[in-house]
């Protein structure tokens, strides 16, 4: 029976003129699959580095807020886009790794742990070598709509509609102050009796501050809490959201 099957197979090969696939084609395919895995892992590492960069940048602002505002802050400013991108690269890398020559031998958890470790390692290396910040600046200048998807401190304090307003003090009176925000708009800020003003600052013109409160009308804001922009609130002009760099 076995001999008959072999003979029939040989006849079919001769009849249909079937030729064996060259070894180099298998090697090329295997190399291509590994190249794709490597590209996906590196891309995931870049996304991981940016996620670390944004998350650590957010932490200073996050922990300076009261409990009630932290959830508002996270909802509006957490870099969900990069978490999604990272998840997509991870999922694709997992699927492609399964197509490698020996990918089927490894379990799901082992592959996942290996990929996660590599992505976090690359992301951390990029962050601590300041390459994540460099990547962020490059994307700002070359990728359309990237600015809208990235986290930046100035963006946080340019959202009076959700209670975050930052800028330079112009004048200070007993129950109010005038403030020029980060895009040049002048605001009338009410200082009610219950407003909390950080002990680290003494409100005066030219001081950079952060205000949490409620937007009551066009260019009118009621302050609930005032903190220094940095340090003791001395004049420090914020950088542009995405600095221009030359290549």
MDAnalysis code that builds the backbone (N, CA, C; Angstrom):
import MDAnalysis as mda
import numpy as np

u = mda.Universe.empty(741, n_residues=247, atom_resindex=np.repeat(np.arange(247), 3), trajectory=True)
u.add_TopologyAttr("name", ["N", "CA", "C"] * 247)
u.add_TopologyAttr("resid", np.arange(1, 248))
u.add_TopologyAttr("resname", ["UNK", "UNK", "UNK", "UNK", "UNK", "UNK", "UNK", "UNK", "UNK", "UNK", "UNK", "UNK", "UNK", "UNK", "UNK", "UNK", "UNK", "UNK", "UNK", "UNK", "UNK", "UNK", "UNK", "UNK", "UNK", "UNK", "UNK", "UNK", "UNK", "UNK", "UNK", "UNK", "UNK", "UNK", "UNK", "UNK", "UNK", "UNK", "UNK", "UNK", "UNK", "UNK", "UNK", "UNK", "UNK", "UNK", "UNK", "UNK", "UNK", "UNK", "UNK", "UNK", "UNK", "UNK", "UNK", "UNK", "UNK", "UNK", "UNK", "UNK", "UNK", "UNK", "UNK", "UNK", "UNK", "UNK", "UNK", "UNK", "UNK", "UNK", "UNK", "UNK", "UNK", "UNK", "UNK", "UNK", "UNK", "UNK", "UNK", "UNK", "UNK", "UNK", "UNK", "UNK", "UNK", "UNK", "UNK", "UNK", "UNK", "UNK", "UNK", "UNK", "UNK", "UNK", "UNK", "UNK", "UNK", "UNK", "UNK", "UNK", "UNK", "UNK", "UNK", "UNK", "UNK", "UNK", "UNK", "UNK", "UNK", "UNK", "UNK", "UNK", "UNK", "UNK", "UNK", "UNK", "UNK", "UNK", "UNK", "UNK", "UNK", "UNK", "UNK", "UNK", "UNK", "UNK", "UNK", "UNK", "UNK", "UNK", "UNK", "UNK", "UNK", "UNK", "UNK", "UNK", "UNK", "UNK", "UNK", "UNK", "UNK", "UNK", "UNK", "UNK", "UNK", "UNK", "UNK", "UNK", "UNK", "UNK", "UNK", "UNK", "UNK", "UNK", "UNK", "UNK", "UNK", "UNK", "UNK", "UNK", "UNK", "UNK", "UNK", "UNK", "UNK", "UNK", "UNK", "UNK", "UNK", "UNK", "UNK", "UNK", "UNK", "UNK", "UNK", "UNK", "UNK", "UNK", "UNK", "UNK", "UNK", "UNK", "UNK", "UNK", "UNK", "UNK", "UNK", "UNK", "UNK", "UNK", "UNK", "UNK", "UNK", "UNK", "UNK", "UNK", "UNK", "UNK", "UNK", "UNK", "UNK", "UNK", "UNK", "UNK", "UNK", "UNK", "UNK", "UNK", "UNK", "UNK", "UNK", "UNK", "UNK", "UNK", "UNK", "UNK", "UNK", "UNK", "UNK", "UNK", "UNK", "UNK", "UNK", "UNK", "UNK", "UNK", "UNK", "UNK", "UNK", "UNK", "UNK", "UNK", "UNK", "UNK", "UNK", "UNK", "UNK", "UNK", "UNK", "UNK", "UNK", "UNK", "UNK", "UNK", "UNK", "UNK", "UNK"])
u.atoms.positions = np.array([
    [0.832, -1.202, 0.000],
    [0.000, 0.000, 0.000],
    [0.867, 1.253, 0.000],
    [1.892, 1.238, 0.874],
    [2.785, 2.376, 0.975],
    [3.563, 2.567, -0.315],
    [3.996, 1.443, -0.916],
    [4.753, 1.508, -2.167],
    [3.890, 2.079, -3.282],
    [2.602, 1.708, -3.271],
    [1.685, 2.196, -4.294],
    [1.487, 3.717, -4.197],
    [1.382, 4.198, -2.963],
    [1.226, 5.641, -2.756],
    [2.444, 6.387, -3.258],
    [3.628, 5.839, -2.990],
    [4.865, 6.481, -3.434],
    [4.933, 6.531, -4.954],
    [4.574, 5.415, -5.591],
    [4.612, 5.362, -7.063],
    [3.633, 6.366, -7.671],
    [2.433, 6.443, -7.089],
    [1.435, 7.391, -7.609],
    [1.905, 8.830, -7.435],
    [2.555, 9.094, -6.314],
    [3.073, 10.446, -6.067],
    [4.151, 10.799, -7.068],
    [5.053, 9.845, -7.362],
    [6.114, 10.084, -8.338],
    [5.550, 10.314, -9.731],
    [4.519, 9.549, -10.092],
    [3.888, 9.727, -11.398],
    [3.258, 11.112, -11.520],
    [2.605, 11.544, -10.404],
    [1.970, 12.870, -10.406],
    [3.018, 13.969, -10.561],
    [4.169, 13.804, -9.908],
    [5.246, 14.795, -10.015],
    [5.740, 14.892, -11.449],
    [5.934, 13.719, -12.101],
    [6.407, 13.714, -13.491],
    [5.350, 14.265, -14.443],
    [4.084, 13.858, -14.202],
    [3.004, 14.279, -15.092],
    [2.771, 15.789, -15.033],
    [2.779, 16.355, -13.837],
    [2.511, 17.788, -13.666],
    [3.786, 18.620, -13.641],
    [4.921, 17.920, -13.830],
    [6.216, 18.611, -13.871],
    [6.421, 19.499, -12.637],
    [6.136, 18.911, -11.466],
    [6.304, 19.636, -10.198],
    [7.778, 19.660, -9.825],
    [8.277, 20.842, -9.510],
    [9.673, 20.995, -9.120],
    [9.752, 21.415, -7.652],
    [10.752, 20.945, -6.941],
    [10.885, 21.312, -5.524],
    [11.161, 22.811, -5.361],
    [10.599, 23.383, -4.290],
    [10.821, 24.802, -4.021],
    [12.256, 25.004, -3.546],
    [12.977, 25.936, -4.167],
    [14.376, 26.171, -3.766],
    [14.480, 26.549, -2.291],
    [15.562, 26.155, -1.684],
    [15.786, 26.417, -0.267],
    [15.839, 27.908, 0.034],
    [16.367, 28.691, -0.928],
    [16.524, 30.121, -0.675],
    [15.176, 30.826, -0.501],
    [14.128, 30.252, -1.118],
    [12.807, 30.863, -0.968],
    [12.288, 30.706, 0.461],
    [12.533, 29.533, 1.044],
    [12.145, 29.327, 2.437],
    [12.943, 30.254, 3.364],
    [14.237, 30.382, 3.075],
    [15.083, 31.243, 3.900],
    [14.668, 32.706, 3.771],
    [14.324, 33.122, 2.542],
    [13.888, 34.495, 2.323],
    [12.578, 34.770, 3.057],
    [11.666, 33.814, 3.005],
    [10.395, 33.979, 3.700],
    [10.610, 34.097, 5.199],
    [11.468, 33.224, 5.734],
    [11.737, 33.245, 7.165],
    [12.390, 34.565, 7.578],
    [13.326, 35.031, 6.741],
    [13.989, 36.303, 7.019],
    [12.992, 37.454, 6.990],
    [12.089, 37.431, 6.006],
    [11.091, 38.494, 5.871],
    [10.172, 38.539, 7.079],
    [9.772, 37.360, 7.549],
    [8.894, 37.300, 8.719],
    [9.595, 37.878, 9.944],
    [10.862, 37.500, 10.133],
    [11.608, 38.019, 11.279],
    [11.841, 39.525, 11.144],
    [12.051, 39.999, 9.922],
    [12.234, 41.435, 9.711],
    [10.977, 42.208, 10.097],
    [9.828, 41.649, 9.731],
    [8.555, 42.293, 10.082],
    [8.376, 42.304, 11.596],
    [8.714, 41.171, 12.257],
    [8.620, 41.108, 13.721],
    [9.504, 42.183, 14.352],
    [10.729, 42.311, 13.835],
    [11.663, 43.296, 14.388],
    [11.137, 44.720, 14.201],
    [10.596, 45.019, 13.017],
    [10.054, 46.352, 12.746],
    [8.889, 46.658, 13.689],
    [8.020, 45.677, 13.887],
    [6.870, 45.869, 14.773],
    [7.304, 46.076, 16.226],
    [8.322, 45.319, 16.652],
    [8.805, 45.465, 18.026],
    [9.436, 46.841, 18.234],
    [10.256, 47.275, 17.271],
    [10.887, 48.597, 17.381],
    [9.824, 49.697, 17.356],
    [8.844, 49.551, 16.476],
    [7.755, 50.534, 16.405],
    [6.982, 50.570, 17.724],
    [6.733, 49.376, 18.277],
    [6.082, 49.320, 19.580],
    [6.935, 49.961, 20.661],
    [8.262, 49.794, 20.549],
    [9.172, 50.428, 21.502],
    [9.111, 51.945, 21.428],
    [9.026, 52.477, 20.193],
    [8.896, 53.931, 20.018],
    [7.599, 54.419, 20.662],
    [6.498, 53.686, 20.402],
    [5.209, 54.049, 21.002],
    [5.282, 53.958, 22.530],
    [5.975, 52.932, 23.029],
    [6.141, 52.768, 24.473],
    [6.938, 53.932, 25.061],
    [8.006, 54.339, 24.365],
    [8.817, 55.460, 24.835],
    [8.013, 56.749, 24.911],
    [7.169, 56.991, 23.903],
    [6.333, 58.187, 23.909],
    [5.282, 58.118, 25.015],
    [4.753, 56.913, 25.239],
    [3.762, 56.743, 26.303],
    [4.393, 57.024, 27.665],
    [5.624, 56.554, 27.874],
    [6.345, 56.834, 29.118],
    [6.606, 58.337, 29.246],
    [7.039, 58.940, 28.145],
    [7.345, 60.375, 28.123],
    [6.120, 61.206, 28.498],
    [4.982, 60.885, 27.896],
    [3.756, 61.634, 28.190],
    [3.259, 61.359, 29.607],
    [3.321, 60.082, 30.013],
    [2.795, 59.710, 31.333],
    [3.578, 60.376, 32.457],
    [4.905, 60.378, 32.355],
    [5.716, 61.019, 33.384],
    [5.553, 62.537, 33.332],
    [5.352, 63.057, 32.117],
    [5.092, 64.489, 32.003],
    [3.776, 64.879, 32.646],
    [2.806, 63.959, 32.590],
    [1.497, 64.212, 33.200],
    [1.535, 64.123, 34.719],
    [2.459, 63.318, 35.254],
    [2.418, 63.005, 36.682],
    [2.537, 64.247, 37.555],
    [3.403, 65.201, 37.154],
    [3.566, 66.406, 37.955],
    [2.259, 67.172, 38.051],
    [1.567, 67.296, 36.926],
    [0.299, 67.996, 36.932],
    [-0.774, 67.186, 37.675],
    [-0.774, 65.879, 37.452],
    [-1.786, 65.013, 38.054],
    [-1.751, 65.098, 39.582],
    [-0.555, 64.963, 40.171],
    [-0.455, 64.923, 41.633],
    [-0.577, 66.301, 42.268],
    [-0.538, 67.349, 41.439],
    [-0.737, 68.687, 41.997],
    [-2.221, 69.036, 42.103],
    [-3.077, 68.189, 41.551],
    [-4.513, 68.455, 41.543],
    [-5.199, 67.806, 42.736],
    [-6.365, 68.333, 43.085],
    [-7.177, 67.706, 44.113],
    [-7.831, 66.448, 43.577],
    [-8.339, 65.625, 44.488],
    [-8.925, 64.344, 44.102],
    [-10.028, 64.502, 43.060],
    [-10.877, 65.512, 43.231],
    [-12.008, 65.666, 42.327],
    [-11.619, 65.992, 40.903],
    [-10.468, 66.649, 40.720],
    [-10.067, 67.064, 39.376],
    [-9.149, 66.053, 38.677],
    [-8.625, 65.111, 39.425],
    [-7.704, 64.153, 38.822],
    [-8.383, 63.294, 37.755],
    [-9.632, 62.887, 38.015],
    [-10.332, 62.052, 37.046],
    [-10.668, 62.847, 35.794],
    [-11.010, 64.135, 35.965],
    [-11.257, 64.995, 34.808],
    [-9.982, 65.119, 33.986],
    [-8.866, 65.313, 34.682],
    [-7.562, 65.434, 34.032],
    [-7.225, 64.172, 33.231],
    [-7.375, 63.008, 33.857],
    [-7.057, 61.750, 33.183],
    [-7.957, 61.531, 31.969],
    [-9.249, 61.822, 32.134],
    [-10.194, 61.584, 31.053],
    [-9.857, 62.421, 29.812],
    [-9.426, 63.631, 30.017],
    [-9.173, 64.531, 28.892],
    [-7.754, 64.441, 28.349],
    [-6.789, 64.072, 29.190],
    [-5.403, 64.213, 28.761],
    [-4.578, 62.922, 28.742],
    [-5.120, 61.808, 29.235],
    [-4.343, 60.565, 29.177],
    [-4.101, 60.185, 27.719],
    [-2.860, 59.841, 27.354],
    [-2.531, 59.559, 25.949],
    [-3.090, 58.212, 25.467],
    [-4.416, 58.145, 25.335],
    [-5.060, 56.896, 24.914],
    [-4.626, 56.480, 23.513],
    [-4.354, 57.482, 22.665],
    [-3.958, 57.187, 21.289],
    [-2.710, 56.314, 21.262],
    [-1.690, 56.675, 22.057],
    [-0.445, 55.909, 22.032],
    [-0.582, 54.560, 22.714],
    [-1.494, 54.464, 23.669],
    [-1.779, 53.156, 24.256],
    [-2.426, 52.248, 23.213],
    [-3.302, 52.800, 22.383],
    [-3.933, 52.039, 21.311],
    [-2.900, 51.614, 20.267],
    [-2.037, 52.535, 19.861],
    [-0.993, 52.228, 18.880],
    [-0.078, 51.132, 19.407],
    [0.306, 51.249, 20.668],
    [1.169, 50.229, 21.278],
    [0.489, 48.870, 21.268],
    [-0.803, 48.830, 21.572],
    [-1.555, 47.571, 21.588],
    [-1.621, 46.958, 20.188],
    [-1.799, 47.803, 19.180],
    [-1.873, 47.306, 17.799],
    [-0.542, 46.701, 17.376],
    [0.566, 47.390, 17.650],
    [1.893, 46.862, 17.297],
    [2.162, 45.551, 18.031],
    [1.767, 45.484, 19.294],
    [1.978, 44.263, 20.068],
    [1.179, 43.102, 19.465],
    [-0.077, 43.342, 19.143],
    [-0.935, 42.299, 18.590],
    [-0.397, 41.801, 17.246],
    [0.024, 42.725, 16.376],
    [0.569, 42.333, 15.077],
    [1.877, 41.563, 15.231],
    [2.728, 42.021, 16.153],
    [3.996, 41.325, 16.383],
    [3.749, 39.904, 16.881],
    [2.757, 39.739, 17.728],
    [2.408, 38.410, 18.239],
    [1.970, 37.499, 17.094],
    [1.084, 38.004, 16.230],
    [0.579, 37.195, 15.126],
    [1.690, 36.820, 14.146],
    [2.553, 37.775, 13.836],
    [3.625, 37.512, 12.867],
    [4.660, 36.563, 13.467],
    [4.954, 36.717, 14.761],
    [5.916, 35.812, 15.390],
    [5.447, 34.364, 15.289],
    [4.142, 34.165, 15.375],
    [3.588, 32.814, 15.253],
    [3.910, 32.190, 13.895],
    [4.170, 33.037, 12.883],
    [4.438, 32.547, 11.533],
    [5.914, 32.240, 11.292],
    [6.761, 32.489, 12.286],
    [8.167, 32.153, 12.125],
    [8.352, 30.641, 12.162],
    [9.530, 30.222, 11.818],
    [9.806, 28.791, 11.667],
    [9.487, 27.994, 12.922],
    [9.822, 28.539, 14.077],
    [9.604, 27.804, 15.329],
    [8.604, 28.513, 16.239],
    [7.862, 29.460, 15.690],
    [6.935, 30.241, 16.512],
    [5.849, 29.407, 17.157],
    [5.459, 28.330, 16.505],
    [4.368, 27.501, 17.027],
    [4.759, 26.753, 18.293],
    [6.055, 26.682, 18.567],
    [6.517, 25.903, 19.719],
    [6.259, 26.607, 21.055],
    [6.088, 27.902, 21.010],
    [6.007, 28.676, 22.247],
    [4.569, 29.018, 22.590],
    [4.284, 29.011, 23.876],
    [2.938, 29.312, 24.338],
    [2.612, 30.800, 24.267],
    [1.328, 31.102, 24.354],
    [0.859, 32.484, 24.261],
    [1.477, 33.364, 25.336],
    [1.514, 32.866, 26.572],
    [2.025, 33.680, 27.676],
    [3.517, 33.948, 27.530],
    [4.259, 32.963, 27.053],
    [5.700, 33.144, 26.895],
    [6.000, 34.172, 25.806],
    [5.294, 34.065, 24.686],
    [5.488, 35.036, 23.598],
    [5.102, 36.434, 24.071],
    [3.961, 36.530, 24.748],
    [3.486, 37.836, 25.225],
    [4.483, 38.464, 26.199],
    [4.988, 37.648, 27.131],
    [5.942, 38.166, 28.113],
    [7.223, 38.644, 27.433],
    [7.679, 37.884, 26.437],
    [8.886, 38.267, 25.715],
    [8.711, 39.566, 24.945],
    [7.590, 39.683, 24.238],
    [7.328, 40.891, 23.454],
    [7.160, 42.112, 24.358],
    [6.418, 41.952, 25.457],
    [6.213, 43.067, 26.379],
    [7.541, 43.533, 26.972],
    [8.380, 42.574, 27.346],
    [9.683, 42.920, 27.922],
    [10.532, 43.703, 26.925],
    [10.554, 43.243, 25.670],
    [11.347, 43.926, 24.642],
    [10.830, 45.336, 24.384],
    [9.522, 45.465, 24.271],
    [8.918, 46.769, 23.982],
    [9.185, 47.757, 25.127],
    [9.019, 47.296, 26.368],
    [9.267, 48.172, 27.515],
    [10.748, 48.532, 27.604],
    [11.622, 47.576, 27.330],
    [13.062, 47.841, 27.369],
    [13.446, 48.903, 26.334],
    [12.949, 48.743, 25.101],
    [13.267, 49.719, 24.049],
    [12.679, 51.083, 24.399],
    [11.420, 51.095, 24.869],
    [10.785, 52.349, 25.241],
    [11.527, 53.063, 26.361],
    [11.953, 52.306, 27.374],
    [12.690, 52.899, 28.498],
    [14.041, 53.443, 28.038],
    [14.717, 52.679, 27.168],
    [16.009, 53.134, 26.651],
    [15.854, 54.428, 25.862],
    [14.810, 54.520, 25.052],
    [14.562, 55.744, 24.296],
    [14.259, 56.917, 25.219],
    [13.461, 56.650, 26.248],
    [13.094, 57.733, 27.169],
    [14.314, 58.254, 27.926],
    [15.086, 57.361, 28.525],
    [16.215, 57.788, 29.356],
    [17.381, 58.343, 28.538],
    [17.379, 58.098, 27.235],
    [18.400, 58.697, 26.364],
    [17.881, 59.971, 25.700],
    [16.698, 60.426, 26.133],
    [16.056, 61.641, 25.614],
    [15.617, 61.521, 24.155],
    [15.610, 60.308, 23.636],
    [15.178, 60.120, 22.249],
    [13.657, 60.192, 22.125],
    [12.943, 59.921, 23.202],
    [11.479, 60.034, 23.143],
    [11.070, 61.493, 22.949],
    [11.744, 62.392, 23.665],
    [11.453, 63.818, 23.501],
    [11.805, 64.272, 22.090],
    [12.953, 63.807, 21.583],
    [13.367, 64.145, 20.215],
    [12.346, 63.630, 19.199],
    [11.866, 62.401, 19.407],
    [10.853, 61.826, 18.521],
    [9.571, 62.648, 18.570],
    [9.194, 63.036, 19.776],
    [7.999, 63.871, 19.954],
    [8.124, 65.171, 19.159],
    [9.272, 65.827, 19.239],
    [9.476, 67.088, 18.530],
    [9.470, 66.879, 17.015],
    [10.093, 65.790, 16.566],
    [10.100, 65.488, 15.124],
    [8.685, 65.245, 14.610],
    [7.910, 64.466, 15.363],
    [6.527, 64.204, 14.959],
    [5.703, 65.491, 14.942],
    [5.976, 66.370, 15.922],
    [5.251, 67.638, 15.973],
    [5.431, 68.425, 14.681],
    [6.641, 68.374, 14.150],
    [6.971, 69.182, 12.983],
    [6.680, 68.505, 11.651],
    [6.431, 67.207, 11.665],
    [6.309, 66.519, 10.381],
    [5.056, 65.663, 10.213],
    [4.376, 65.311, 11.293],
    [3.219, 64.426, 11.206],
    [1.926, 65.236, 11.381],
    [1.072, 65.267, 10.364],
    [-0.191, 66.022, 10.477],
    [-1.041, 65.525, 11.652],
    [-1.658, 66.453, 12.353],
    [-2.586, 66.185, 13.459],
    [-1.911, 65.563, 14.682],
    [-0.584, 65.418, 14.639],
    [0.090, 64.807, 15.786],
    [-0.074, 65.652, 17.046],
    [-0.017, 66.981, 16.890],
    [-0.098, 67.867, 18.057],
    [-1.389, 67.642, 18.837],
    [-2.472, 67.382, 18.106],
    [-3.762, 67.169, 18.765],
    [-3.789, 65.880, 19.568],
    [-2.894, 64.938, 19.229],
    [-2.898, 63.632, 19.879],
    [-1.861, 63.517, 20.994],
    [-1.013, 64.533, 21.130],
    [0.069, 64.451, 22.102],
    [-0.266, 65.247, 23.360],
    [0.385, 64.872, 24.453],
    [0.193, 65.578, 25.725],
    [1.220, 66.686, 25.847],
    [0.778, 67.832, 26.340],
    [1.706, 68.912, 26.618],
    [1.148, 69.739, 27.777],
    [2.035, 70.178, 28.634],
    [1.617, 70.920, 29.823],
    [0.804, 72.156, 29.451],
    [1.244, 72.884, 28.409],
    [0.538, 74.097, 28.008],
    [-0.882, 73.796, 27.531],
    [-1.063, 72.630, 26.927],
    [-2.403, 72.249, 26.477],
    [-3.346, 72.049, 27.659],
    [-2.805, 71.486, 28.742],
    [-3.635, 71.256, 29.937],
    [-4.181, 72.580, 30.455],
    [-3.296, 73.574, 30.572],
    [-3.679, 74.837, 31.186],
    [-4.217, 75.842, 30.167],
    [-4.646, 75.309, 29.040],
    [-5.356, 76.119, 28.041],
    [-6.764, 75.581, 27.838],
    [-7.320, 74.972, 28.883],
    [-8.661, 74.409, 28.817],
    [-9.554, 74.984, 29.914],
    [-9.859, 76.285, 29.845],
    [-10.750, 76.868, 30.863],
    [-12.143, 76.261, 30.837],
    [-12.525, 75.669, 29.700],
    [-13.853, 75.070, 29.605],
    [-14.028, 73.897, 30.552],
    [-12.924, 73.261, 30.965],
    [-13.023, 72.150, 31.923],
    [-12.350, 72.496, 33.246],
    [-12.027, 73.775, 33.431],
    [-11.542, 74.205, 34.740],
    [-10.059, 74.415, 34.882],
    [-9.281, 74.427, 33.768],
    [-7.833, 74.598, 33.850],
    [-7.411, 75.827, 33.046],
    [-6.832, 76.807, 33.749],
    [-6.413, 78.046, 33.099],
    [-5.039, 78.452, 33.629],
    [-4.125, 78.715, 32.722],
    [-2.787, 79.130, 33.120],
    [-2.350, 80.343, 32.328],
    [-1.394, 81.085, 32.868],
    [-0.886, 82.235, 32.148],
    [-0.169, 83.221, 33.036],
    [-0.011, 84.451, 32.512],
    [0.759, 85.497, 33.176],
    [-0.176, 86.525, 33.809],
    [0.085, 86.839, 35.077],
    [-0.702, 87.846, 35.787],
    [-0.371, 89.218, 35.214],
    [-1.420, 89.981, 34.872],
    [-1.241, 91.350, 34.384],
    [-1.432, 92.367, 35.496],
    [-2.559, 92.263, 36.200],
    [-2.840, 93.156, 37.323],
    [-3.500, 92.356, 38.444],
    [-3.327, 92.827, 39.677],
    [-3.919, 92.169, 40.842],
    [-4.681, 93.196, 41.660],
    [-5.940, 92.898, 41.970],
    [-6.743, 93.729, 42.845],
    [-7.234, 92.882, 44.011],
    [-8.032, 93.459, 44.865],
    [-8.415, 92.759, 46.093],
    [-9.211, 91.489, 45.822],
    [-10.174, 91.552, 44.921],
    [-11.058, 90.407, 44.677],
    [-10.989, 89.881, 43.250],
    [-9.988, 90.273, 42.506],
    [-9.874, 89.798, 41.129],
    [-8.475, 90.054, 40.596],
    [-8.204, 89.468, 39.463],
    [-6.953, 89.745, 38.757],
    [-7.198, 89.591, 37.269],
    [-6.350, 90.204, 36.494],
    [-6.380, 90.034, 35.046],
    [-5.228, 89.138, 34.641],
    [-5.523, 88.187, 33.797],
    [-4.547, 87.177, 33.415],
    [-4.490, 87.047, 31.898],
    [-3.285, 87.002, 31.356],
    [-3.091, 86.717, 29.930],
    [-2.767, 85.240, 29.780],
    [-3.642, 84.500, 29.096],
    [-3.427, 83.055, 29.001],
    [-2.320, 82.718, 28.013],
    [-2.111, 81.447, 27.770],
    [-0.962, 80.982, 26.991],
    [-1.078, 81.254, 25.497],
    [-2.252, 81.705, 25.060],
    [-2.410, 82.063, 23.645],
    [-2.678, 83.553, 23.475],
    [-2.517, 84.319, 24.567],
    [-2.621, 85.762, 24.480],
    [-3.962, 86.363, 24.816],
    [-4.947, 85.561, 25.184],
    [-6.264, 86.075, 25.560],
    [-6.242, 86.583, 26.998],
    [-6.863, 87.726, 27.251],
    [-6.907, 88.302, 28.592],
    [-8.190, 87.871, 29.298],
    [-8.041, 87.394, 30.533],
    [-9.156, 86.902, 31.328],
    [-9.332, 87.741, 32.592],
    [-10.595, 87.934, 32.950],
    [-10.942, 88.535, 34.241],
    [-11.191, 87.375, 35.210],
    [-10.347, 87.272, 36.233],
    [-10.409, 86.146, 37.161],
    [-10.936, 86.624, 38.509],
    [-12.044, 86.040, 38.951],
    [-12.640, 86.388, 40.237],
    [-11.933, 85.637, 41.370],
    [-11.655, 86.347, 42.445],
    [-11.036, 85.746, 43.631],
    [-12.018, 85.828, 44.786],
    [-12.831, 84.797, 44.942],
    [-13.813, 84.777, 46.028],
    [-13.125, 84.494, 47.358],
    [-13.871, 84.613, 48.435],
    [-13.305, 84.403, 49.770],
    [-12.768, 82.986, 49.958],
    [-13.394, 82.009, 49.307],
    [-12.986, 80.620, 49.523],
    [-11.845, 80.149, 48.640],
    [-11.272, 81.019, 47.812],
    [-10.218, 80.585, 46.896],
    [-8.959, 80.197, 47.675],
    [-8.353, 79.089, 47.254],
    [-7.107, 78.642, 47.884],
    [-5.937, 79.148, 47.048],
    [-5.021, 79.867, 47.688],
    [-3.815, 80.372, 47.022],
    [-2.605, 79.740, 47.681],
    [-1.795, 79.068, 46.893],
    [-0.632, 78.367, 47.433],
    [0.251, 79.313, 48.245],
    [0.792, 78.784, 49.341],
    [1.679, 79.582, 50.190],
    [2.993, 79.912, 49.487],
    [3.287, 79.206, 48.420],
    [4.558, 79.415, 47.730],
    [4.553, 80.657, 46.845],
    [3.424, 81.307, 46.694],
    [3.374, 82.461, 45.807],
    [2.735, 83.660, 46.493],
    [3.136, 84.825, 46.033],
    [2.537, 86.093, 46.417],
    [2.156, 86.775, 45.110],
    [0.890, 86.782, 44.802],
    [0.427, 87.243, 43.500],
    [0.933, 88.639, 43.175],
    [1.529, 88.752, 41.980],
    [2.033, 90.031, 41.502],
    [2.124, 89.987, 39.980],
    [2.147, 91.154, 39.328],
    [2.248, 91.182, 37.864],
    [3.491, 90.444, 37.363],
    [3.348, 89.867, 36.173],
    [4.402, 89.111, 35.471],
    [4.580, 87.696, 36.005],
    [3.845, 87.335, 37.044],
    [3.982, 85.991, 37.604],
    [3.207, 84.982, 36.770],
    [3.802, 83.822, 36.532],
    [3.135, 82.729, 35.829],
    [2.429, 81.842, 36.853],
    [1.134, 81.601, 36.649],
    [0.356, 80.817, 37.613],
    [-0.542, 79.810, 36.908],
    [-1.038, 78.854, 37.684],
    [-2.032, 77.877, 37.226],
    [-3.281, 78.063, 38.077],
    [-4.419, 78.124, 37.425],
    [-5.670, 78.341, 38.148],
    [-6.640, 77.206, 37.853],
    [-7.252, 76.683, 38.894],
    [-8.337, 75.726, 38.748],
    [-9.624, 76.389, 39.210],
    [-10.673, 76.234, 38.438],
    [-11.925, 76.888, 38.796],
    [-13.009, 76.624, 37.774],
    [-13.833, 77.637, 37.523],
    [-14.990, 77.476, 36.647],
    [-15.061, 78.653, 35.679],
    [-15.260, 78.355, 34.411],
    [-15.491, 79.409, 33.421],
    [-16.952, 79.842, 33.528],
    [-17.171, 81.105, 33.887],
    [-18.537, 81.586, 34.088],
    [-19.114, 82.252, 32.843],
    [-18.251, 82.871, 32.050],
    [-18.702, 83.542, 30.828],
    [-17.497, 83.734, 29.931],
    [-17.703, 84.359, 28.791],
    [-16.595, 84.601, 27.867],
    [-15.539, 85.463, 28.543],
    [-14.324, 84.895, 28.687],
    [-13.180, 85.588, 29.287],
    [-13.392, 85.954, 30.759],
    [-14.309, 85.266, 31.422],
    [-14.514, 85.446, 32.863],
    [-14.368, 84.091, 33.546],
    [-13.503, 84.019, 34.541],
    [-13.167, 82.751, 35.189],
    [-13.190, 82.950, 36.698],
    [-13.851, 82.053, 37.404],
    [-13.895, 82.102, 38.868],
    [-12.881, 81.115, 39.428],
    [-11.889, 81.641, 40.134],
    [-10.811, 80.797, 40.663],
    [-11.241, 80.070, 41.919],
    [-10.854, 78.810, 42.014],
    [-11.062, 78.023, 43.229],
    [-9.732, 77.674, 43.884],
    [-8.690, 77.574, 43.037],
    [-7.360, 77.229, 43.546],
    [-6.310, 77.829, 42.625],
    [-5.260, 78.420, 43.203],
    [-4.189, 79.045, 42.421],
    [-2.848, 78.487, 42.894],
    [-2.054, 78.038, 41.927],
    [-0.732, 77.486, 42.235],
    [0.305, 78.099, 41.309],
    [1.590, 78.045, 41.706],
    [2.635, 78.602, 40.837],
    [2.824, 77.746, 39.597],
    [3.235, 78.389, 38.510],
    [3.511, 77.639, 37.282],
    [4.654, 76.665, 37.507],
    [5.705, 77.150, 38.159],
    [6.838, 76.290, 38.529],
    [7.610, 77.004, 39.617],
    [8.307, 76.220, 40.436],
    [9.080, 76.827, 41.517],
    [8.185, 77.679, 42.400],
    [8.534, 78.952, 42.530],
    [7.749, 79.871, 43.348],
    [6.939, 80.833, 42.492],
    [6.688, 80.432, 41.268],
    [5.814, 81.216, 40.422],
    [6.473, 82.401, 39.764],
    [7.808, 82.414, 39.699],
    [8.487, 83.514, 39.042],
    [8.227, 83.461, 37.546],
    [8.504, 84.568, 36.911],
    [8.245, 84.673, 35.480],
    [9.011, 83.617, 34.717],
    [8.278, 82.802, 34.011],
    [8.900, 81.759, 33.200],
    [7.990, 81.504, 32.029],
    [8.370, 81.996, 30.898],
    [7.515, 81.851, 29.727],
    [7.468, 80.405, 29.308],
    [6.293, 79.843, 29.107],
    [6.197, 78.458, 28.664],
    [6.672, 78.331, 27.243],
    [7.197, 77.188, 26.924],
    [7.633, 76.947, 25.558],
    [6.420, 76.750, 24.680],
    [6.641, 76.815, 23.407],
    [5.552, 76.506, 22.494],
    [5.204, 75.043, 22.631],
    [4.004, 74.689, 22.234],
    [3.541, 73.319, 22.410],
    [4.472, 72.329, 21.732],
    [4.927, 72.641, 20.548],
    [5.886, 71.798, 19.855],
    [6.997, 72.668, 19.300],
    [8.158, 72.740, 19.950],
    [9.234, 73.585, 19.474],
    [9.668, 73.217, 18.067],
    [10.049, 74.216, 17.310],
    [10.524, 73.963, 15.952],
    [11.972, 73.515, 16.012],
    [12.298, 72.488, 15.287],
    [13.679, 72.021, 15.241],
    [14.100, 71.896, 13.801],
    [15.366, 71.967, 13.556],
    [15.867, 71.851, 12.180],
    [16.477, 70.472, 11.999],
    [16.366, 69.943, 10.794],
    [16.884, 68.610, 10.512],
    [18.178, 68.732, 9.726],
])
